[in-house]
């Protein structure tokens, strides 16, 4: 139990800088920018998926949490959010490096994830805006304030600190519960899910990848390096592995139907690309 508490605390503390900087930025945008500046930010969403895919490959799960907070305040678009989610891979990169995987192989995996994230984000954006004729609400940090039951009129620094601490404790509690459950089940049991139903390996891998915990990315990466699962199943699981980003989205975005659609799209894209990679025969 002590190990679970230590791991949970360590993983949660890593998020603090990202959460604080995100909320401080959101507060600044809300208090200091005028209508024209906000419109420029909104229109920049056309290129958002590109930046989201590029920045998401950084080995920091806090970036997905930051993206979820920005989306809840409607600073970024749904295409950008999904690009960040698909590009992020939590503990994958540290594990690949620690296992002495060739840098060329690592670069190839990151490049494929980044390309998939950008393509998917752009396509989702086009479908959402041009086909479904949907538009996001105006940027409003007060949406996050109301959801957190706090005041946004206490100045940039105080408001940002309050938001950071509230979401930090929420993440820590959920992560503690997940770590406890995984410790009771065991990583071996998770690994057995892939081998017991090999026909739907990509679907099972994506389900495991949706678990907002670093253990899921660890299991998927280790299974691939051990040769238990193929490149398609590995990529399907790691594409949907957005860390605690989904938790933050559920906590801050009040539209539960929209949240369900976003998670459903994330899962569907992960499975789709995993199957494509398996059928094409791409290896890393």
C-alpha positions, 0 to 999 in steps of 0.5 A: 500500500505504501508503494501505491501511495508513493507512486500515486503521489509522484505521478500526481506531483509531476502534473502540478507545473502543467496544471498551474501554467495552463490555468494561469494562461486561461486566466490571463486570456480571460482577463487581458485579451479583447474580443479581437484577440479571442477571435484570433485564438478561435481561428487559429484552431484550424492549425491547432491539430498540427501543433497538438500532434507535434507537442503531444509527443513530448514525454509528459502526461501533463500536456493532455491534462492541460489540453483538457482544461483548455478545451473545457474553457473553449480555448482550443477545438475538439480536433486539437484536443484529439490530436493531443490525446492521440499523440500523447503516450504517457510512459512509452518513451521512457520505457523504450529508452530504458530498454535500449531500443534503437533511436531509429525505432523510437523515432519511427514510432513517434513519427507515426503517432504524430502523423496519425494525431495530426491527420486525425485531428484535421479530419475530425475538425473538418467533419465537425465544422464543415459536415456537422456544421458545429461550432464551439461556444465562445472562450470562457474561463468562467465555465471552469470556475463554475464547475469548480465552484470557485471565484475567478475574481481574485486575481490571476495568481490566486485563481490559477492556484485554486484551480490547480489545487482542486483538480490536483486533488481530484486527479490524485484521488482517482489515480489512487483508486486506479492504482489500487485496483491494478495492484489487486488485479495484477499486470499479468492479468492485464497481459492475458487479455491480449493473448486470450482474444488475439482476433480483437487484439487491437480492440482489447489493447485500446480498451486497456490504453483508455485506463487513465494510469501509467500502468496501462502504457507500461503494460502495452509497451512491455508486451510489444517489446516482449513480442506478445502483441504486434505493432497494430495492437501496440499502436492502438493502445498507445494512441488512446493512452492520453494519461489523466487528460480524459479524467480532467475532461470528465471533471471540467467539461459539463457536457457529458454527452460531448465527453462520451463522443470525444472518448468514443472517437478517441477509442474508434480512431485508436482501433482503426489505425491499429488495424490499418497498421496490422493489415499494412504490415508496418513494423517498428 
